Amino acid sequence: MNFQHLKYFLTVAEELNITRAAERLYISQQSLSNHIANLERELDVKLFTRSPKLSLTYAGGLLVDTATEILDLHRQYLSKVGDINKQYVGALRVGISHTCGLALLPDVLPKFRLEFPQVEFSLSEGNSTQLEDELAHGRTDLIICFQPIIMEGVTTVPLTEQRLMMVAPRTFTGHLFGDQAEEVRKQFAQGADIRAFEAMPFVLIKRGNRTRSIVDQYFRRYYFKPQLILETENTVTTLAMAQAGVGVTICPELFLRALPAPTAGSAGVDLFPLTDPSTYGRLVAGYREGRCLPNFGQRFVELTQEMLQK
């Protein structure tokens, strides 16, 4: 049994489909099947049942946890040796939400790649709960998300504090306030009165997202019931809907970097901050306690901090 066997096994365990797993690994289905069969012979145990569909046996489930731990320890060792030798080779696996990645990575990743060309960078995208699960199971080295992190045993490094912004189609502000719209825009630029938009349609990120939880708490605090016409998993979609004049949305200020460029037919948007203390959130980098990030992992966090301070 070697590291390659374990990597192949984990890929099949994730996909539970030989064809998809072989495509991910860039090898033939027959070659992958042979690797799994050899591993089963070496361990003298069945790792998968083949019918009616591919699934893990009890022994296979145990090997998932063991193989994940073995490969994680191997990666840690290689990172430490790379630091000692100043070679900085290895892999950095980062978990981040789609919108946060869109806002941060175009600036951070090119600088990171320039400093560490031999480090393999991989990305996992998901909501906060999914990212914590990836970190807990050793599938990522580092996650970037908003606090609070529910998972125990996580060391966090603060990146920035963010306020929530209300993104309203300019046509809505004009319709609501008429000749007073420009004056209201100046006033709301210091802090929005969301109750003024109670009759307007809203487009929000789905429940279960950490930002949505903060938004819902804010609504309850002000006895505000939005006219919700659309919920989506993707903040970029909510921003596009606001840009198109469909509805009001709310997102962290950082995410405005992902606001689609206005088109000839778009309504344009007004950006109004929410100033209630409950709407401020802290973006952090998190990694498991008891584990030291390699030099290049620490540098990735530093580059992110530097970009956010500009």
Order of alpha helices (4+ residues) and beta strands (2+ residues): alpha-alpha-alpha-beta-beta-alpha-beta-alpha-beta-alpha-beta-beta-alpha-alpha-beta-alpha-beta-alpha-beta-beta-beta-alpha
